[in-house]
Amino acid sequence: MSTNVVLIPGDGIGPEVAVATQRVLDAAGADLKWTIRHAGEAALLAGEKSLLPQSTIDLISEYGVALKGPCTTPIGTGFRSVNVSLRKCLDLFAAIRPIRSMAGVKSRYSEVDLVIVRENTEGLYGGIESEIAKGVCTSTKVATEAASRRIADYAFRYCRERSRRKLSVFHKANILKLTDGLFIRCAREIHDAHYPDIEYEEVIIDAGCMKMVQDPKRFDVILAENLYGDIMSDLCAGLVGGLGVTPGSNIGEKGAVFEAVHGSAPDIAGKGIANPLALIMSGVMMLNWLSTQRGEPKFGACATRIRRAYDRALTDGATTRDLGGSLNTLEFADAIIARL
Ligand code: NAI
């Protein structure tokens, strides 16, 4: 029987990379039954009254899994982020972003193999802001013990299950003594009580960024609160070839939404040239998650086939423009399909 998955094409390059991803997963025999639901500006264009329609949230809750393209968020004015709202209302508390060097992708470093675990529900990212007097604005950073302990436990468990040796928590607790102070205290306590076998370090984020670009191989799993995790994700993407090759997932206790780290890329939207690989890799993460969650090894086997096929495509020099090649979005998907 086919497995139900919600597909949210999103905005900008979203529909282009979503079609390519759907094509690859179907050709690999993933046996998924896709139901399209909209979010973002695409929802309004489709005649919905809200940027995040209740029907989209309800179907993700019912199926427990979605693959999502990026949604545009206006800068400085306008509506709140649809992405933030979706993560909050489905309580998708952990964002997992693997950052890996890939054969065939030219980048500044080789042999990078990191995972960012980002707290996905709190921090400054809640966008709780006000103008308290004319010309004076404030933003409220929220850290709770419950959310800090939950993400720390998730990150250490991730390390143990995947045989990862070390967890580095990035913070600014020298300045943000209460919020970041709470975040690292929770991580330290969870480590000492339950995961003493995993190497643990606390890294002040400014120096951590320098260390990261000097020698990314000294890091393994990075734990960070919401905003730092967001910024570190793009920084680390730049170490291994860019946003076109950086997948991600948003995991909750009742379900998961898989999406690339990149945004809607308005500068190249509508041209058919976006690299779909980051969303295809997110699709592979989704298949591996389905394999574990639903106890169905067929998904894992399918994920492995797709991974091998895109590795082969890249080493054969079949790449999109962001990686120095000449293939367009669908040609690259077809290059993967030809190697399945
Ligand atoms: P962006 O990630 O969309 O683009 C940054 C740069 O990377 C651009 O030059 C773009 O062309 C390039 N790029 C991104 N993905 C690419 C791909 N797959 N293939 C080739 N090149 C790619 O970031 P930007 O421009 O800051 O944000 C644009 C919009 O996306 C904003 O409204 C932002 O809020 C939203 N956004 C949404 C996210 C989500 O839905 N999860 C995540 C990040 C940003």
Residues whose N, C-alpha, C, O or C-beta is under 5 A from the ligand:
A	BS01	NAI	G69 P70 C71 T72 T73 P74 N83 L243 G244 A260 V261 H262 G263 S264 A265 P266 D267 I268 A274 N275 D322
